[in-house]
């Protein structure tokens, strides 16, 4: 295409010549397409032309795709940015989506009809959004969420098999736990060294509780995966019943799940409250997601302080047909500006975070008519409160 072509410019960057030839040949009748072999040459094009859509490979010699995307996002933020790659490591792709570097992830080899649809959307989004920064931002956010959803869908099938294998193995360990008392007696009467006996007996004593925690966590994952699998499927019309769960066992499980983070920073996670609460109107899987997210964030905030003997305290109370769960930590806390952004999709204060955890918590709590509140002060810790309606007899 010539520089006089009035259509929005689509720039494709790939160090493999064959890929450039195939894509250009496939799309030149439908788009104003330009192909280059490196990130450096792509920057030159940006300095000379207005680029509507950037599609880049990730792994390239010299300037890699993520570096190019960061430069373009900083200098030419209106450009719609996408990745097309055969690279199977999902981590860099998720980070690119999470950081707002790309709106879409396309797998090689591409399907022409799908690519045509994606690029048409991108060109239209660029045209609508180039005069409105707020509209452009909203379009990018919406597409990033849709892309994460499609990636999740691809992963669901692959996750089922190892998860089922894990459940089978947990059942085997559970059978061993049933004989823990007999095995303990055998160890005690053996000629093993005293320190070996002590370790073996301690492990056997913990075995039943470990099996329970493992099974509960695995079933939690299984139900979450089933939920992802069922998204978008048509459902038969059924009479829905209100979910109902005692929060205390879920709180204790969340504490067990987060103990690894706590132990590394010598943090104590404690529960203060009754051993049984009125049933809250939320199902087990969703409440587990909520509490693990909140308690894990609290433990990580304490660990970030870098000082021993930090605390995460979980307390509960009931009032006015509501169950209130409070998670208070002695972590690093947040300033007012950071606090105002908490819950915004993709906003995170941790390099390894996704920025979706608290947004998901707010959604799940809101879906059952609950309330979510977070208070924090820089250097003084954070308090998260969720309030859930008590299940009433129908």
N, C-alpha and C positions, 0 to 999 in steps of 0.2 A: 504494500500500500504506500501511497505517497503522503507527503506531509499535508497536502491539500485535502485529504479525506476528511469530511466533516464529522464523521462518527467518532464517539469517544475512543480513546486509544487504550488498547489492552496490551500490556507488556508481559511477555513470558520469559523467564530466566531459567536456563538449564545448561549445565556444562556438557551434556551429551548431545552431540550433533543430531543423531537419529531422532531423538525425542523432539528437538526443535523443528525438524523438517516435518515430522508427522503432525504435530500440533498446528503448525502454520498452514499446512496443506488442508487440514480438516476444518479450519475455522476462517480462512481468509475470505470466503464468500459471504460470511455472516458478520464479521467484525473487522474493525480496523486493528489488525494484529501486528505486533512487532516482536521479534525474538532476538535475544542476546545470550551470550554464553557465560556471563559472569556478573557478580554483584557490582563490580567496579564499572562495567559498561552500562549497567542499569542506572547507576547514579548519574552518569553522563547524560543518558536519555532524559531523566527527570529534570536535570538542569537546563535542558533545551526544549522540552515539550511538556505539555500538561497530560499527565497519565491518569486515566480514570480507574483502571484496574491493574493491579500487580499480581501475577501468579508466579510463584517461585519454587524451585526445588529447595530442599533443606541442606543436603550434603553436597557441597561444591568446594573445589580447591580455592584457596585465597579467601575471599569473603564468603562465609557460609550464609545460608538463607536467613537464620534468625538475626544475624548482624545486619543484613540488608533491611529486613523488616523493621528493626528498631530505628535505623536511620530514616527510613521512609515515614514511619509513624511520627517521628520528631519533626522532620522538615516538611513533609507533604501529607499532613494528617487526613486530608479529604479523600485521598486515594483509597479505594477499596482493596484490601490486602488478603491474599489467599495463598495456601500452600498446596502444591501437587507433588507428591513424593511416593516412592515405593518403600521408604524407610519404615520398618515395622516397629521400632521402639516408640511406643505411644507417649512416653514421658515428655520428650521435647515438644511434641505436637500439643499436648495438653498445656504445657507451660506457655507456649505461644498463644494459645487461645485465652488462657487465664490472664496473661499480661496485656491482652487487647491488641496483640500484634497481628492477628489474623481473624477473619470472620468465617472462614470455611476451610475444611481439610478435604482434599480430593486425592483418592488413591489411584496410583498408576497400576496397570494401564487404565486409562480413563474410558468411560462410555460416552460416545459423542452426544447422544441426546441429553444425557445428564449434564454434561459440561456446557452445552448450549444453553440449557435452562439456567444454570448457575451464573454464567457470564451475562446473560440477558438481565437477570435480577440485579447483578452487581452494577452494570452500566446504568440501569434505571435508578438504583439506589444512589449512585454517585450523582446523577443528574438532579434528583430531588434534593439531595442533601448538601450539595456543594455551596449553596447560598444560605444554609441554615446549619450551624454547628450542632445545635441541640437535636435537630432531626437526624443528622448524620450519626451522632452518638447513639441515639435510640435505635436506629437501624442496625448498627454494629452490635449493640448489646443483644438485641433480639436474635440476630443471626448466630451470635456466639452461643447463646443458650440452646438454640435449635441444633447447632453442630455438636455440642456436648451431648445432647440427647441422642443423636444418631450414633455417636461413638459408643455411648452406653449400651444402645441396642445391639451393636456388633459384639460387645463383650459379654453380654448376658449368656448367650449360648455356650461360649467357651468356659464360662465360670461354673456352669452346672456340674460338669463331670468331675473336676477336682474336689468340688464341695461335697458331692455324694460320696466320693472316696474317703474324704476326711470323716464324714459321719460314720461310715462303716468301721474305720479304724478306732474312732472314739468308742463305739460299741464294744470292740474287742478289749480296749483298755478298761472299759466298764466291767467286763466280765472278770478281768484280773483284780479289779478293786473289790469285788465281792469276796475274794479269797485273801484279802490283805491281812486279816487277823491271823489266819493260819500261816501265811508266809512270814509275818512278823515273829510269831513263836519260833518258827524254824530258824530265822536269823538270830534270835536271842540265844538259842541253844547251840549255835554253830561255833566253830573255832576261828571265825573271822576276827581280824584286829578290831579293837574297841572303837576306833574312829570310823572304820568302815561300817560297823554295826550301827553306830549312832546315825550316820547319814542315811543308811538304808531304811532304818525304822522311821526316821523323820519323813522320808519320801513316801513310804507306804502309808503313813498317817495322813498325808496330804492328798493321797491319790483320789479318794472319793470326791472331795471338794473340787479338785482340778477337773475331773471328768464332768461334773455337773456344770462348771463354768464353761468348759470347752463345748459341751453339747448345746448349752444355751446360746453361746456366741455363734455357733455354726447354724443353728436354727434361725437365729436373727438374720444372718447373712442370706440364708435360703429364702426367707420370707421377703427380704428386700429385693432379691433378684427376681422372685416371682412377681413382685409388684412392678418392677421395671418391664418384665416380659409382657405383663397384661396391659401396660399403658397403650391406649389407642385401640385396643381390641373392642369390638362391639360386645356389649354385655346384655344378657337377658334381663327382662324386667323382673326384679325380685323385691320383696319387702325387706328393707334394710333395718337392722337392729342396731341400737346404740352400742358402741364398744364400751367395755368396762374393765378396769384393771386396778389392782392395788399397787400403788407406786413403790412401796417399800422394797419388795424383792428386786425391782428394776434399779432402784437407787443402789442397792448393795452390789448388784452385778456391774453397774457402771463404775463403782469404786474398784472392784476387782480388775476390770478391764484396764483402768488407768493407773494401776499400781506400778507398772514398769517405769512410766515417766516419773512418778512420784519418788520411787526408790532411788533413781539416779541422782535426784537433787535433794535427797533426804527430806522430802516433803511428806507430811501426814495428811491423809484424806479421811475425814471422820463424818459419821452420820449422827445427828442428835435429833431424836424424835421418837414417836411411838413405833412399835413393831408392826402395827397394822393401821392402815388409813381407810377411810371410806373410798369406795371405788371411784376412780376418776374416769371421765368420759373421753378416753383415748385408747387405741388398741396397743397391745404390748410392743409390737415392732416399732411403731412410731414414737412411743414414749421412750423406748430404749435409744433410738436415734437421737432424740432431743437431749436426754440426760448424758449420754456418752459424749456428744459434742460439747456440751456445757462444761462437764467435769474435766474432760481432756484439755479444753482451752484454759481452764483455771489452773490445772497442774502445769501446763506449759508456761503460763504467765509467771507462776512461782519459780519454775526452773530458770526462766530468763533473768530473774533477779540475780542469780549466781550466788546465793547465800543459803546455807543449810537451815533446817528447822522451820521452813515455811509451812503454811497451813492452807488446806482447803476444807471448809466446814459446810456440810449440807444439813439444812434444818427444814422441818415441815410443820405446818399447822393447818387447821381447818377453820373456816368461818363463812357464814352466809352461803351455804351450799357450794363452797369452793374449796379445793385443795391447793395450798400454796407451798411451793418448793423453792427454797432459797439456797443458792450456791455462792459462798463468799470466800474469796482468796486473798492472800497477802502478797500477791504478785506485783509486777511492775506498774500495773494500772495504765490508764490512757489519759491523754489531754483532751480537752473539749472538742478540738477539731477532729481527732481520730475517732472519738466516741460518736460524733455526729454521723460518721460514715459507716459505722458498724451495722451490718445487715444489708448493705448495698452489695448486690451480686458482683463477685470478682474482686471486691476489696479485701485485702488481707495484710496483716502486719508481719507475717512470717514468709520467708522465702519459699518454703515447701508447702505453704497453704494454698487452697483453691479459691478462697473467698466466697464459698457457697454454703459453708456449715451453718452460720448464724442465720443467713437468709432462709435456709431450709427449716431451721428451728422455728423461726417466726411464722413461716407458712403452715407448718404442722400444728403449732399451738393455735394459730388463728382459725384453722379449719374446724376446730371443735368448739369454737367460741371462747377460747382462753385468752389470757393476756401475757405479754412478754415485756419485761422491763430490765434495763441494764444501767447501772450506775457505776462510775469509775472516777478515780482521781489519780493523776500521774504520781507514782511513787508510793501510793497508799493502798493499792489493790482495787478489786472489782467485785461487785455484787450483782448477780443475775437472779431475777425472780420470775418464775412462771406460775401462773394461776390457772387451774383447770376446773371446769365445772364437775360437780359430783353427779354420778349417774343416778337418775331418779327412776323409780319403778314406773313402768308404762301401763 
